Amino acid sequence: MNEVLLTPGTVSLRDWRAIYRGAEVKLDSACMPVIAESAAAVARILAKGQPVYGINTGFGKLASVRIGDEDLAALQRNIVLSHAAGTGEPSPVAVIRLMMALKLASLAQGASGVRVETVELLEAMLARGLTPVVPSQGSVGASGDLAPLSHMAATMIGVGEIFVGDKRLPAAQALAEAGLAPVELGAKEGLALLNGTQFSTANALAGLFEAERLFQSALVTGALSTEAAKGSDTPFDCRIHLLRRHPGQIEVAASLRALMQGSAIRASHLENDARVQDPYCLRCQPQVMGAALDVLRQAATTLEIEANGVSDNPLIFPEADEALSGGNFHAEPVAFAADMIALAVCEIGSISERRVAMLVDPALSGLPAFLTPRPGLNSGFMIPQVTAAALVSENKQKAYPASVDSIPTSANQEDHVSMAAHGARRLIGMVANADAVLGIELLAAVQGIDFHAPLASSRALEKARETLRAIVPTLEEDRHFHPDMEAANALIRSGALVDIGGDLLPGVA
């Protein structure tokens, strides 16, 4: 397995994606002196005897309560234990590993006041496959992702649970079996670990990476549907799109042209085609999918910046021995990015479902009703299209912007929040819904192309058709449809269509 070297502040989206996909993580050793100096600055700040938020005071609404030197360690332990108040199902391991790597990169920039040994423990947990059990619910995306990150921090002091492979073990046991010891948190360390946007950002990045795969797969299924309906590639002519100037639109049109290049099906109706224009779901693919691509790229830019930033509070500036309180923990940028991804995912699924509806309608597609050779006796693709419609409507409901919501917390001290965690957490489920829609489209489009035999499509699209047909035969008579759908869904989720499309498909990250 490949390894990603984390150089804080300069980590690429490709590297974050690799970590999400399972790459090992190693922190650049050049960070250690910077981390040590940050911790030393905390000690010097404490020596001044002045009240400093989060170091020798209470938290949130209790910031005015001064804490004595003898209780500073207890203060940091208490904040971790009291704030580990999440609920719901455990977050996916891949997301939490990404969250840990994001926190590692943030702490290593020397603005958080943590000690080297604390950072080393977090790095060692990643290296040895120890993933904290982090409930998925409980963050409002401001004051940091307090509850989720507290569950991570709790395991570092030997409290809570840790996933080790397929096992779910008490944290202290998991650490001991891995040859690690819990850390005793020093001044500022508990707050530094649980304050920040890393839970929201990890979920948003995971959503972005899955959405990129969805987007690229949808270009292939869309081209297949165009072939199945004997649609025209004229709307993909580069001259049309250059006039509008949107980069995503231009790239999508080029991709669709390339995917259909050399198709005998397309060649068969180049002349004397009675249809002057195709339905929007075919003709406007560059405009819709291009806009989705541009939006995903905008979200990616925001998330790359966020992933390389420092978002806890207060921030330590060793050169001046200052601790400055601010609001970098407020996850509004992440919330906006997550909302953008949600809208793109929703639209990718929506136009895919419209192509399925077009294919099953003989008046629009010119194919047998519901793509069955004997309609009436057989229902063919009638209900899979209904399922696709149900999934699209579910995604429309989920796509409502999370960022427009806010609810006051902490006795109105934290009176405006981003809801970024919710907005980001929904993305993987939305992509899963859209994956299933694409799976249905893949089945329908290939079924439609089968009716055009012996005419063949392009090399790339024929490979996609053959990949499906290797596991799902042509539908001649009605049969149990669910296994076919699950097989197609698995192809979509695996990235098989992305691999087939290869360099023909524009990417996000």
N, C-alpha and C positions, 0 to 999 in steps of 0.2 A: 504493500500500500504506500502511496506517495506521502510526502511530508511537506507541510507548509511551515515556513519560517516566518513567524510574526515579527515584523518590524513596525512597531506602533506608529500610526499616523499615515502609513503608506501601503496598507494592505489592500489589494485589488479585489474587485468583485469575484474574479475567477478564483482567488484563493479562498474567499469566504464560501463560495460554492463548493470548492473541493472539501473544505472542512465539513460542510453540511452533508456531503456525499460520503464522508467517512475518513478523510485524510487525517493523518496524525498531525499534531501541533507542537511546535517548538518555539519558545520565545527567544528572540535575539538577545544573546548574553550582554550585548552592549547596553542594554536597558538597566542592568543591575545597579551600577553606580548612581544612576538617576533616581531609581527607586529608593536606594539607601539614603540619598540626600533629602528626599521628600520626607521620609520618616524622621530624619534628624531635625528637619525644620519644625515638625510637630513638637518635638521635645523642647526646642528653643522657644517656640510660641508659648507652650505651657509654662516654661520657666519665668515668663514675664508676669504671670499671675493675673492676667486679664481674662474676662469671660469670652470664650470663643464658641460659637454655635457648633454643636456636635462633638466637641472635644471635651469641654468641661461644663456643658449645660444639658438640660433636657432637650427633647425633640419636639418639632411641630409646635403646637400650642403651648407646650411646656418649656419652650426655649428660654424663658426668663428664670427658670430654676437653676441655680448654680450647684454644681456637683464637686465635692471635695476630692483632692488628689487620691485619697485612699479608696475611693469608689469608682475610679475611672475605668478599671478593667471590668467591674461588675456592670457599669453603665453600657459598655459595648456588648457584653454578653446578653444583657437584658433586652437591648433593642433588637437583637437577632431573634431571640426566643419569642418576644411579644409580637413581633411583626411577621413571624412565620404563621400567617393566618389565612393561607389560601385554601381553596376548596375545589371540588370537581375532579375529573379524571386526570391522571398524570399526563404532563406534556410529553410529546414524542421525544425519544432519546436523542434523535438527530438534531432537534431544535434546541434542546438543553445543552448539548455539546457545543453547538454554535454560540449559545448564550454565554457559556463559560469562556470560550475563546474571545468573544467580544469584551467581556469583563477583564480578562487577562490583558488584552491589548490596551484597554483604558487605564487600568491600574499602573501599567508599565510606563506610562508617560510622565510619571513623577509629579502629578498634580493632586494625588489622592491621599498621601500621607501614610500609606501602608508600608510594612516592613518587607524586606526581601523574602524572609521565610514564609510569609503569608502568600505572597505571589508564587513562590516555589511549590507550595502545597497545592494550589489551584492548578498549576501546570502539571504536577505529578498525577493528580486525579484524572486529568485529561489523558495523559500518556498511558495510564494503567487501566483505562476503561471504566472508571468509577463515575457514574452519572447520577447526580442527586435526583431524587423523586420530587418533582416540582408540580404541585397542582396547577391546573390550567386557568383557574379563575381566581380573581381577587385583586387585580390591578386596574386602576383608573387612568394609568398613563401619565401621572404627574406625582411630584415628590419622588420620582423614580418608580420603577416597578417593584415597590417595596415588598409585598407579600411573596411573589415568586423568587426574587433574589434573596430574600431572607431564608427561604427553604434551602437554597444553595449554600448560603453562609452557615446555616445551622449544621449541615453535614460536615463542614470544615472544623467545627468544634465538637464533633462526635454525637450530634443530636439529629434525629430524623432518620430517613431511609435513603439507600443508595442502590441503583441498579448496577449489577455486575453481570454482564451477559444476560442470561435469562432469569437470574436470581434477583430478588428484592430483599436486601439485607439491612439490618440496623446499621446506621452510619458508623458507629464505633467498631463494629465487627468487620465491616467492609474495609475500613481504613487499616485495621490491624492485619487482616489477611493479605493486604497489598503492601505491607511493610511500612505503613505511614502512621504518623501520630497526629491526633487533633492539635490544632493550634490554640493558644490562649491569646485572645485578641487584645491588642494594645490600644492606646488612645486613638480615636478616630477610625479604627479599622472596621468595626462593625458597621458603622454608618457608610463607609466607603464601599463596602461589599454589597450592601442592600440598596444603595441609592444609585440611580442611573436608569437608562432606557434599554438595557441589553435584552430583557425579555421581549419587549415590544419589537425591538429591532431584529432579533433572531427570528421571531415569527414572521415579520414582514419580509425579511430576506428569504426565508423558506418559501413563502408565498410567491415571491418574485421568481425564484429559480424554478418552481413548479409551473408558474404561469408562462415562463419562457418555453418550457417543453410543450405545454399546451398550445401555445401560439404556433410554434413550428409544426407540430402535428396537424393543426387545423389547416395550415397551408396545403399539406399533402391531401387531407380528406376533401378540402374544397376543390382542389384540382381534379381529384377522382370524381367528385360529383359533377363537375363541369363536363367531364368526358362522358359520364353515364347519361346525362341529359342532352348530349351532343350540343353543348353550349359553344359559344364562340370565344376565341382568344383575342379577338379584335379589341375588346375593352381593356386589354392588358398592354396595348401598344404604348411604347415609352413616350411617344409624342404627346399623348393625352395627359400623362402624369407630370411630365416636365413643365407643362403650362401651369399646373397648380402649385408645384414647388415643394410640397410636403415630402421630406426625406423618406419617411416610413412608407408612404403611398408609392413612391417611385421604386423602392426596394421590393415591396410586396409584388407589384406588377411584374418586375423583372424575374422574381422567383417563380411566379405562376407561369410566365412564358417559358422559362427554362424547364419547369416540371413537365409541361405539355409538349416540348420540342420533339419533333419526329413522330408524333402520334398519327397512326393510320386512321383512327376514329375521327380525329379532327380533319384530316385530309379528305375524308369521305363526304363532307358537307361544306367544303369551302365555297363551292359554287351552287347556285340555284337553291339556296336554303330559304324556305318560305318565311322563316322567323327573322324579323328585322332586328329585334332586340331581345335579350334574355331577361328573366326576372332579376330584380335587384340582388337577390342572394347570390347570384352568379356574377352579374355584371359589376357590382359595386364591391367586390371583395378587396380590391386594392384600397379603396377609400375607407372601408370599415376596418379591415385588418391593419392597414397602414397607420390609421389613427391609433389603434390599440398598441401597435409597436412604438409609436412616438410617446404615448403615455407611459408605457412600461419603461422606456428608456429614461424619461423624466423622473419617474419614481426611483429607478436604479441610481441615478445621479444623487438624489437626496439621501438614499440609504447608504451609498458608499461614503458620503461625507459623514453621516451619523456614525457609521461603524468605526470610523477612524478618529472620532472625537472623544472628548471626556465629558461625561454628563452627570457626575455626582456633585455633591454639595456638602460643606463648603469646599472650595478649591484651594490648594496649598501652593504658594509661590515662594520657593526656598530662597531665591535671590534677595527677597525683601523680608523673609520670615513673616509673611502675611497669610492669613486665612480669610478668603473673601467669600461671603455668602451671596449666592445668586440664584438663578433658576434654570441652569442647564439640564436639570432633570425633567423639565417639561417636554413631553414627547410630541408636541404639535407637528413638527416636521414629519415624524414617523406616521402619525395619524393621517396626515394629508397623503403621504405616499401610499399607505395601505388602502385608503379610499380610492386612489387612482388605479391601483392594481385590481381592486374589486370590480370597478367599473369595466376595465378591460376584459377581465375574465368573464363577466356577465355577458358582454357583447360578443365575445368569441363563441360562447355557447349558444347565444341567441341566433346568430346568423347561421350557425351550423344546423340548428333545429329547423330553421326555415328551408335549408337545402334538403333536409330529409322530407319535410312536408311537400316540397316541390317534386321530389323524386317519386313519391307514392301517388301523386295525382297525375293520371294519364293525360289530362288536358294540358298540363304544363310540361311534363317530361317526355311525352310520346312513348312512354314505357307501359307495360301492363299494369293494371290497377294494383296498387300495394305491392308491386314488384314480385308478383307470383304468376307463374305460367297459367294457372287455372283459378282466376279470382271468382269468388262466390263460394265454391267448395272450400277454398283456402282463403284465409285472411291475410297471409303473408306478413308484411311489415306494418299492418294497421296499428297494432298496440305498441310496438316499439316506438313509433312516432309519438304516441300519447305519453309514453314514459319520458321521452326526450322533452316534450312540452312541459311535463310536470317538473322536471329538473331545472329547466330554464326559469320557470316561474319561481321556484324556490330560490334560485340565485338572485333573481330580481329583488326579492324580499330581503335577502342578505346583503345586497349591494347598497342599501341605504347608508349614506355617509355616517361613519362613527364620529368623525371630527366635529360635527355640528352639535353633538351632545355634550353636556357637562353636568356634574353634580357636586355640590360642595361637600368636603370632608374635613376631618380633624377640627371640629368645632369652628368651622368657617375660616380657619387659617389657610387652608388649601381650597380656595373658593372658585377656582377655574381649572378644570382638568381636561385632558385631551381625548381620553378613551381610546388611546392608541393600541393598548393591549388587546382589547376586544376587536378593534378594527383589523388588527394583524392576525389574530388567532383564527378568525373566520375564513381566512384565505385558503388554507389547505383544504378545508371542506368544500369551499366553492369550486376549487380546481377539480376535486374529485367528482363533483356533480358534472362539471363541464367535460371531464374525461369520459364519463359514461355517455354523454351526448355525442361526443366524437366517435366513440365506439359504435354507436348505433349508425352514425353517418358512414363510417367505414364499411360496415356490413351492407348498408343500403347502396352505397356507391358502387362497390364491387359487384353486388348482385345486378345492378343496372348495366355495368360494363359487360357482364357475362352475356347479356342479351344481344350484344353487338358482335359476338363471335361469328366469323373468324377474324374480324377486325381487332387489332390490338392497339393499346395505348402506347405512350412513350416508354422508354427503357425504365426510367425511375418509377413511373406509376405502375407499370407491369410488375416490377419487383415488389411494390407494395401490395398489389393484388395477389401475387403468388404467395407472399408471406402470410396473408390472411387465409388463403385457400389451403395452405399446408395444415391448418388446424381447424378450419371451418369450411365444410363443403357448400356448394351452391344449394340454395333452398329450392327444391323441386316441389315438395309437398310440405304442408304444415308439420312442424315437429316442436318438441320442447325448446322454446326460444332462449330461455335464460342461460343455458350453457354457452350458446353462441355469443350472447352479449358479454358474458364474463370473459370469454376468450379474447374477444375484440378489445374489451376494456384493458385487459392485461397487456395487450400489445401497445396500446396508447400509453399506459403508465410506464411501461418498460423503456420508452424512448425509441422503440424499433423504427417508427416512421421518421423520427428525427435522424437516425443513423442512415436510413435510406436516402433521405433528402440531402444530407451532408452539406456541402458548401453551397448548395442552391438555396438554403434557407437562411435568411438574416437572423441575427441573434440580438440579445438584449445586453447580456453581461460578457 
